[in-house]
Amino acid sequence: MRVLGIDPGLTRCGLGVVDGALGRRLSFVTAGAVRTSSDWELSERLLGIERGVQSWLDEYCPDAVAVERVFAQHNVSTVMGTAQASAVAITCAARGGLPVASYTPSEVKAAVTGSGRAEKQQVQAMVARLLALEAAPKPADAADAAALAMCHIWRGGAQDRIARAQQEFHRKAGTARRARGV
């Protein structure tokens, strides 16, 4: 499975691509960021993010997209910008028919470090270690995006397997009921 992780932001939207499967070693593909200037109009910034995300989707052809879930902060303008960038990323993925999952920062930290309260430096160190990199991707938003992709491979893959097993159970139960004439 190839996952594009997206750490949304108006100034820097982190992007990271990781290949892997549940129970298998992860493989780093690439990471970076789409940047926009705070001098630009909001519409230009969102269009820049849309073009950047779409370019990554076209180039790396992920199977799924994982986006950091917007969480409440005291700075409303920061939350609004992050939510807008997130919506653009989700729309790009939906346009391509890709499944989208969202994870809170705590979920990502827990998946990558084992602790939902890990510091940013701990997450970056574990991203580098788990992906066999000499250093964490730069900027920090790119490392966070790679962590999101890793989180989805581990958590999303397990959730997908559970959902498929439940569907199969219900399918078989329905077949058994029909066979009994119920």
N, C-alpha and C positions, 0 to 999 in steps of 0.2 A: 504494500500500500504506500502510495506517495501522498504526503500531506503538506499543504501550504499553511503555515501558521502566520497569523496576522496580529500584530500588536498595534491597534489603531491609534492614530494621533494626527492632528492637523499639520504640525511642523515636521514630524518624523513619523512615518507609518512603517513600522518594522515588518519585514517579510523574511520567512525562513522555510526552506524546503528540506524535508527529511523523509527518507525511505525506511520502511521497516514493517514488522508484523509482531503481534503479540508473541512473546517467547523467543524472538530472534533478535540478533544484534541490529542496532540502528545504523543507518548510513547517512551521513551528512551530504547534501547536494549543494546548497548555497544559502546565503543569507545576505541581507542588505536592507536598505530603507528607501522609501519614496519620500523625498523632501519637498516641502513647499515653504514659501516665504511668508512671514507674518505681514509683509507689506502688500501681499496680493489680496484681492477681494475674496470673500468666502467662496463664491461660486467658482472662481479660478482655482482656489485651493482644492476644493472637492473634485473638480474636473481633473486636476493634476493627480490626485490620489486614484481616481477611477482609471485613468490612463495607465498609471504605474501598476496597479493591481491587475488590470486586464492584461497588460504586457507579460507579467509573471505567470498568469494563468495560461496564456497562449504558449509561452516558452517552455514551462516546466510540466504542463499537463497533469496536475494533481488529481488524485482520486477523491479527495475530500479537502475541506477547508476548516481550520480551527481559528476562531476569533476570540480575543480576550473580551470577556463580558464586562460591560461598563458598570462601574460600581460608584456609589455615591461618595462624593468628596465635598469639602466645604467650599471649594472654588467652582461655582456653577458654570462659569465660562469654560473652564477646562473640561468639565463633564460634558457640556454641550458639544464642544469640538470633538471630543473622543467619540461621543455617540454618533455624530454626523459621519466621521471617518469610518466608524464601524458599520453604519448603514450602507455606505458606499461599497465597502468590501463585501458585505453580505449580498448586496444586489448583484455585484459582478459574479459571484459564485452561483447565485440562483439563476442568473441569465444563462450560465453554462450548464445548468442542470446538476450542479455538484452539491452533495450533502454538506451542510454547514453545522458545526457544533460550536458552542461557546462555553468557555471555562472561566471561572473567577481566578484572579491572581493567586488566591490561597490554594485552589485546586491544582494549578500548574506547579506552584512551589512544592506542594505535597507530593505530586507525581514525580518531580525531578529530584528533589532532595530528601524526601521522606518527612518533611515538616512544612506545614502550611504557613509557618511564621518565619521561614528562612529569609535571610537578608538577600538583597539583589546580588551581591558579590558571591554568595554561596550558590545561587542559581546559575550564575555565569560560569563558575568553576565546575559545577556538575555538568552543564551543557558541554563544556570543552572536554571533560573527562569521558562522559558517556558517548560522545560522538568521535572520540579519539582525535581531538584537535589540539594543536599546540597552545592555542589561546581561544577564548570565547569570541564569537563573531562580533564585529563592531559595526555600528554603534550598539549601545546596550539594547536598544529596541530590536535590533536584529537577533541578538541572543535570546531575548524574551520571545520573539516570534518562533525561533527554533524550539524553545522550550514548550511553546503551545503545540507545535506539531508533534513533539515527542509525547506530550500528555495525551493527545488525541489517539496516537497509535496505541498507547498502552490502555487508556481508559475507554476510548471510543471503540477500539477493536473488541474489547471485552463486552461492552454494552451491545455492540452489533451481534456478537455471538449469542448472547443471552436472548436478544430479541428474536433471532432466527430460531433458536431452540424453542422459545415459547410459541412461535408461529407453527412450527412443526408439531408440537404437542397438541395445539388446538386443532390443527388439520387432522391429525390421527384420531383425536377424540371425536371430531365431527364425523369422520368416516366410520368409526366404531358405532356411534349412535345411529347413523343411517342404516348400517348393516343389521342392527337390532330392531329397526323399524320405529325408532323413537323420534 
